[in-house]
Amino acid sequence: MRGAMILTPRRRGIEAHSGGLTSGLTLTFSQIGQAGGCPSRITSAAKPGIETSPDIDVEEKLKEAFARGWSVIVWNDPVNLMDYVVFVFKSVLKMNEQDASRHMWEVHKNGKSVVAMETRERSELIVHRLRGFGLNATMEQA
């Protein structure tokens, strides 16, 4: 068979070591009996590489991430022309000409301007898009 890969125990992530399995799973006799002795059917409650921490409050992290307390800041740079910065603000942030010009002048005179206050996820997207256009943008929690 041309181009077919043979799945050996090593390629499946199961390494044979002196007759036992060393894939990071601890097996009991009852688990082996339930699985029928076949290593491909053995499962574990805690998957390798995943750690659970009882100290982290998931609901609190979600509230924090989706709170509208993240500022998108555009910083001054000597590279981009003023008209180009206005164009980027209008296309990425959907600003009108007047607001885009005001933020551009604020960046030029003060060195930075807060152009948006959004959720964390939306702020990350805006920063990524502004950087894609060549502007120096960061975000911080307000």
DAWOHU-V342876 format. One line per field, one symbol per residue. phi: phi as a letter, one per 30 degrees, with the letter a starting at -180 (. if undefined). psi: psi as a letter, one per 40 degrees, with the letter a starting at -180 (. if undefined). Layout:
phi=???
psi=???
//
This chain:
phi=.didcddcedddjccdbhibcbcjccccdddddddiicddcdbbdcddicccbdddcddddddddcddbccccccdbdcdddddddedddddchddeddddddddddddcjaadcabbdddddddddddddddjddbbbbdd
psi=hhehhhhidddeehhhhfeihfeeihiiddddddeeehdeehiidhihehiiheehhddddddddeiffhhhhhiiiedhidddddddddddefiidddddddddddddeeihheihaidddddddddddddeeihiiiih.
//
